[in-house]
C-alpha cells in the first residue's frame, strides 16, 4: 500500500467519529430545497473549525471554496448536495429528523458530511498534491430546475475553471465497503408532463349530451405508449409513465375535465425533444378528434448524466488501488435522474456510487422512503476514497 493511501486511510479513521456526529446532526435537522439556510451556516461553521475560512456563498444557500496544493496545476471540483425531501421519517434512531415531514431520505446528509470529511483530510495533505480543489456544497438537487443549473449560471464553474468534476451518491443496493462506477451514459433525463383534458360534463346515462374527458384521457394514455414502443429507437432507453390521474368524484357523473401527470426519461437530447413534441401532438389531436381539448404543460427537468469515459476509467483504476478490485463493482443504466447531470454537460465528470447496505443491521430500505438509512461505516470509505481520487487526478 502506498504511503499516500495509508495516510488517507489513517486520517479517515481518525476523523470518523467527528464526521459521524456531523452526519447525525445534519440528518436530525433537514431542510427542503432552496431553504437550506441553517445547513449552510453549519457547513461554514465546521469549515471554520477545520481552519478553512476562504469559503463564500453562492445561490443563497450554496457554499464553495478552494484548497490550493503545493504548487500550481489543474483544477478539479468535488460536489455534494445538501437538501432533504418532504417525507415523514419512520426510523427509530436517536438522530431522527426533528422537522416533521422533512427527511434526509436520499443520503444528502451523508454526501455533505462526507465532503466536509474530505475537506478536513485534504487540508492536512496540501503538500501531497499540486493544483486546486474546488469544493461545492450545492442546494436543491431534489427540486426542479435543480440547484446545479442555478450554480452554473451563477459561475460556480468559473474562477477557477475545473477541468474535471467528481460526485458521489449513496446506493442502498450496494453493500457497505463497496463502490460502483459506470463509464459513459449513466442516469436518464427527466421531464414532468402535465395534461389537462377538457370536455363537457353531464349525466353518465346520457352520453349524447356530454363530451367525456375520462374516455379521452384513457385514449391519450394508451396512445402515448406508442411513443416508446413504436416510435423510439429501441437502442435508446426510454420510459414514459403516468403516476397521477384526477377527474370526477362519483360513478354516474361525467366531469368537465381530467388531469394527468407523468414523466418522460431517456438518454438522448435530440430524441428527448422529439418525444416531448410527440406527447404534445398526440394528446392535443386525440382530444380534438373526440370533441374535447387538451392543454399540455411540460416542465423541463434534468438532462441525462454522462460520465466521461477516460476520467471514469481512470477513477475505477484508482478506486481499485485504494479499496481492492473486489470492492469496485460495475453499474448498469439507471433510469432515475440527478442534477449532477448539468455539470457533466459542461465539464468532464464522474458520478459514482457509495455502498451503504447492511442486511445484518436491517439497513436495506431504498432512497426516498421513510425508513431509508445507511451503514455509517460508509463514511470512512466515502471520505477516504474521494480524497484519494482527487489527489490521484491532480497528480496524474
C-alpha positions in Angstrom: 0.0 0.0 0.0 1.4 3.4 -0.9 2.2 5.9 1.8 -0.5 8.3 0.5 -3.2 5.7 0.7 -2.1 4.8 4.2 -2.1 8.4 5.3 -5.6 9.0 3.9 -7.0 5.8 5.5 -5.4 6.8 8.8 -7.0 10.2 8.7 -10.4 8.7 7.7 -10.2 6.5 10.8 -9.1 9.5 13.0 -11.8 11.8 11.8 -14.6 9.2 11.6 -16.3 9.8 14.9 -16.4 13.6 14.2 -17.8 13.2 10.7 -20.3 10.6 12.1 -21.6 13.2 14.5 -21.8 15.8 11.7 -23.8 13.4 9.7 -26.2 12.8 12.5 -26.6 16.5 13.2 -27.5 17.2 9.6 -29.8 14.2 9.5 -31.7 15.4 12.5 -32.0 19.0 11.1 -33.1 18.5 7.5 -34.1 21.4 5.3 -36.0 21.4 2.0 -34.7 22.5 -1.4 -33.8 26.2 -1.6 -34.4 26.5 2.2 -31.1 25.1 3.5 -30.1 28.2 5.4 -29.1 26.5 8.7 -27.4 23.7 6.9 -25.2 26.3 5.0 -24.4 28.0 8.3 -23.5 24.7 9.8 -21.2 23.9 6.9 -19.4 27.2 7.2 -19.0 26.8 11.0 -17.5 23.4 10.5 -15.1 24.6 7.8 -14.0 27.4 10.2 -13.3 24.8 12.9 -11.1 23.0 10.3 -9.1 26.2 9.7 -10.8 26.8 6.3 -12.1 30.3 6.1 -12.0 31.3 2.4 -15.5 29.9 1.7 -18.2 32.0 0.1 -21.9 31.7 -0.5 -23.4 31.0 -3.9 -27.1 30.9 -4.9 -28.0 32.0 -1.3 -27.6 28.6 0.4 -24.7 27.1 -1.6 -21.1 27.1 -0.1 -17.9 26.9 -2.2 -14.2 27.3 -1.6 -10.9 26.2 -2.9 -7.9 24.3 -1.4 -4.5 25.0 -3.0 -1.8 22.4 -3.4 1.9 22.7 -3.0 2.3 24.3 -6.5 0.1 25.5 -9.4 -1.6 22.9 -11.5 -5.0 21.9 -12.9 -8.3 22.4 -11.0 -10.9 19.8 -10.2 -14.2 20.1 -8.4 -15.9 18.0 -5.8 -19.6 18.3 -5.2 -22.1 17.3 -2.5 -25.8 18.1 -2.4 -27.3 19.4 0.9 -31.1 19.4 0.7 -33.7 17.0 2.1 -37.1 15.6 1.0 -40.7 16.2 2.1 -41.0 12.8 3.8 -42.1 11.9 7.3 -39.3 9.8 8.8 -40.2 6.4 10.3 -36.8 5.4 11.6 -36.5 4.9 15.4 -33.0 6.4 15.9 -31.5 9.0 18.2 -30.8 11.3 15.3 -34.3 11.1 13.8 -35.5 14.2 12.0 -36.7 17.0 14.3 -38.5 18.6 11.4 -41.8 16.7 10.9 -42.4 15.9 7.3 -38.8 16.6 6.2 -36.2 13.9 6.0 -32.8 13.2 4.5 -34.2 10.2 2.7 -31.8 10.4 -0.2 -28.5 10.4 1.7 -27.6 14.1 1.2 -26.7 14.2 4.9 -24.1 11.6 4.0 -22.9 13.5 1.0 -22.5 16.7 2.9 -20.7 15.2 5.9 -18.6 13.1 3.6 -17.4 16.2 1.7 -16.7 18.0 5.0 -14.5 15.0 5.9 -12.8 15.2 2.5 -12.1 18.9 3.2 -10.6 18.2 6.6 -8.4 15.3 5.2 -7.2 17.3 2.2 -6.5 20.4 4.2 -3.9 18.3 6.1 -2.4 17.0 2.8 -1.9 20.1 0.7 1.8 19.1 0.4 0.7 15.9 -1.3 -0.9 17.4 -4.4 -0.4 20.2 -6.9 -3.2 22.3 -8.3 -6.5 23.4 -6.9 -9.5 21.6 -5.5 -12.9 23.4 -5.6 -15.4 22.2 -3.1 -19.1 22.7 -4.0 -21.9 22.3 -1.3 -24.9 22.5 -3.6 -28.5 23.2 -2.6 -31.7 22.0 -4.2 -30.8 18.8 -6.0 -34.3 17.4 -5.4 -36.3 20.2 -6.9 -36.5 21.4 -10.5 -34.8 23.4 -12.0 -32.1 21.8 -9.9 -29.5 23.7 -7.8 -26.7 22.6 -10.1 -28.2 24.6 -13.0 -28.5 27.7 -10.9 -25.0 27.4 -9.5 -23.6 27.0 -13.0 -25.5 30.2 -14.1 -24.0 31.9 -11.0 -20.5 31.0 -12.0 -19.6 28.0 -9.9 -17.6 26.5 -12.8 -15.6 29.7 -13.2 -12.7 31.4 -11.4 -11.1 28.9 -11.5 -12.5 26.7 -14.2 -12.4 23.0 -13.1 -11.1 20.5 -15.7 -12.9 17.6 -14.0 -15.8 17.3 -11.5 -16.4 14.4 -9.2 -19.6 13.4 -7.4 -20.5 10.6 -5.0 -24.0 9.3 -4.1 -25.2 6.6 -1.6 -26.5 3.4 -3.1 -28.6 1.1 -0.8 -28.4 -1.7 -3.3 -24.6 -2.0 -2.9 -23.1 -3.4 0.4 -21.2 -1.0 2.7 -17.5 -1.2 1.8 -18.0 -1.3 -1.9 -18.4 1.4 -4.6 -19.8 1.3 -8.1 -18.9 3.1 -11.4 -20.2 3.3 -14.9 -18.3 5.0 -17.8 -20.5 6.8 -20.3 -24.2 7.4 -20.1 -25.4 6.5 -16.6 -28.6 8.3 -15.5 -31.6 9.5 -17.5 -33.0 12.9 -18.3 -36.3 13.6 -16.6 -39.2 15.9 -17.7 -42.5 16.4 -16.0 -45.7 16.2 -18.1 -49.0 17.8 -17.1 -52.1 17.2 -19.2 -55.4 18.9 -18.7 -58.2 17.3 -20.8 -61.3 19.3 -21.1 -64.7 18.1 -22.2 -68.3 18.7 -21.2 -69.7 17.1 -18.2 -73.1 15.5 -17.7 -75.2 12.6 -16.5 -73.4 9.3 -17.2 -76.6 7.7 -18.6 -76.9 10.4 -21.3 -73.7 10.1 -23.4 -75.2 12.0 -26.3 -75.2 15.1 -24.1 -71.6 15.2 -22.9 -68.0 15.1 -24.1 -66.3 12.5 -21.9 -62.8 13.7 -20.7 -62.3 10.4 -18.9 -62.7 8.5 -22.1 -60.4 11.0 -23.9 -57.8 10.6 -21.1 -57.8 6.8 -21.4 -57.3 7.0 -25.1 -54.5 9.5 -24.7 -52.7 7.4 -22.1 -52.9 4.3 -24.3 -51.8 6.1 -27.5 -48.9 7.9 -25.8 -47.3 4.5 -25.0 -46.7 4.1 -28.8 -44.0 6.8 -28.4 -41.8 4.3 -26.6 -43.0 1.1 -28.1 -43.3 2.1 -31.8 -41.6 5.5 -32.4 -38.5 5.4 -30.2 -35.2 3.9 -31.4 -35.0 0.7 -29.4 -31.3 1.4 -28.9 -32.2 4.5 -26.8 -33.7 3.5 -23.4 -36.9 5.5 -22.8 -39.6 5.5 -20.2 -43.0 7.3 -20.3 -45.0 6.8 -17.2 -48.1 8.4 -15.7 -48.4 8.4 -12.0 -51.4 10.6 -11.3 -55.0 10.9 -12.7 -57.6 13.3 -11.3 -61.2 13.5 -12.6 -64.7 13.2 -11.3 -65.9 12.3 -7.8 -68.9 10.0 -8.3 -69.7 7.0 -10.5 -72.6 8.4 -12.5 -71.5 12.0 -13.2 -69.1 12.8 -16.0 -66.7 15.7 -15.1 -65.8 18.6 -17.2 -62.0 17.9 -17.1 -59.4 15.3 -16.2 -55.8 16.0 -15.2 -52.9 13.5 -15.8 -49.4 13.9 -14.5 -46.4 11.9 -15.8 -42.7 11.8 -16.5 -40.5 11.1 -19.6 -37.0 9.8 -19.2 -34.3 9.0 -21.8 -30.6 9.2 -22.7 -30.5 11.3 -25.9 -31.2 15.1 -26.0 -32.4 15.1 -29.6 -34.8 12.3 -29.1 -35.9 13.9 -25.8 -37.1 17.0 -27.6 -38.8 14.9 -30.4 -40.6 12.7 -27.9 -41.9 15.6 -25.9 -43.2 17.1 -29.1 -45.0 13.8 -29.8 -46.6 14.0 -26.4 -48.0 17.4 -27.3 -49.1 16.4 -30.8 -50.8 13.1 -29.9 -52.5 14.5 -26.8 -54.0 17.5 -28.5 -55.0 15.7 -31.7 -56.8 12.8 -29.9 -58.6 15.2 -27.6 -59.7 17.3 -30.6 -60.8 14.3 -32.6 -63.0 13.2 -29.7 -64.6 16.6 -29.3 -62.6 18.0 -26.4 -59.3 19.7 -25.9 -56.0 19.1 -24.1 -53.7 21.6 -22.6 -50.1 20.3 -22.4 -47.6 21.7 -20.0 -44.1 20.2 -19.9 -41.7 21.2 -17.1 -38.2 20.7 -18.3 -36.1 18.6 -15.9 -32.5 17.4 -15.7 -30.5 16.2 -18.8 -29.1 12.7 -18.9 -26.0 12.2 -16.9 -22.9 11.1 -18.8 -19.7 10.0 -17.1 -16.6 10.9 -19.1 -15.2 7.6 -20.3 -11.5 8.3 -19.8 -11.9 10.1 -16.5 -14.2 7.4 -15.1 -11.9 4.5 -16.2 -9.0 6.3 -14.5 -11.1 6.6 -11.3 -12.0 2.9 -11.4 -8.3 2.0 -11.5 -7.6 4.4 -8.6 -10.5 3.1 -6.6 -9.2 -0.5 -7.0 -5.8 0.7 -5.8 -7.4 2.3 -2.7 -10.1 -0.4 -1.9 -9.1 -3.5 -3.7 -10.6 -4.7 -7.0 -13.1 -6.9 -5.3 -14.8 -3.8 -3.7 -15.3 -1.9 -7.0 -18.4 -3.0 -9.0 -19.9 -2.2 -12.3 -23.1 -0.2 -12.5 -25.9 -0.6 -15.1 -28.0 2.2 -16.7 -30.2 3.9 -14.1 -33.5 5.5 -15.2 -33.6 7.8 -12.2 -32.4 11.4 -12.7 -29.8 13.6 -10.9 -29.0 17.2 -11.4 -25.2 16.4 -11.3 -26.0 15.8 -15.0 -25.9 19.6 -15.6 -22.2 19.6 -14.6 -21.4 16.6 -16.9 -22.6 18.6 -19.9 -20.2 21.4 -19.0 -17.1 19.6 -17.6 -15.8 16.0 -17.9 -17.3 14.4 -14.8 -17.6 11.2 -12.9 -20.6 10.3 -10.7 -20.2 7.1 -8.7 -22.0 5.2 -6.0 -21.1 4.6 -2.4 -22.4 1.3 -1.0 -24.5 1.8 2.2 -26.4 -1.5 2.6 -26.0 -3.8 5.6 -28.6 -6.6 5.7 -27.4 -7.9 9.1 -28.2 -4.5 10.6 -31.5 -4.3 8.7 -30.3 -1.4 6.6 -32.0 -2.3 3.3 -34.6 0.4 2.5 -34.3 2.3 -0.7 -33.8 6.0 -1.1 -36.9 8.3 -1.0 -38.6 6.0 1.6 -39.5 6.8 5.3 -37.2 4.1 6.6 -34.1 4.9 4.5 -30.9 4.8 6.5 -27.2 3.9 5.9 -24.5 1.8 7.5 -22.5 4.8 8.8 -19.2 3.0 8.3 -19.6 4.0 4.7 -18.5 7.5 5.8 -15.0 6.1 6.2 -15.0 4.7 2.8 -16.6 7.7 1.2 -14.3 10.5 2.6 -11.2 8.4 2.1 -11.9 7.3 -1.5 -12.9 10.8 -2.6 -9.8 12.3 -1.1 -7.6 9.7 -2.9 -9.4 10.2 -6.2 -8.9 13.9 -6.0 -5.2 13.7 -5.3 -4.8 10.9 -7.9 -6.3 13.1 -10.6 -4.3 16.2 -9.7 -1.0 14.4 -9.7 -1.6 12.3 -12.8 
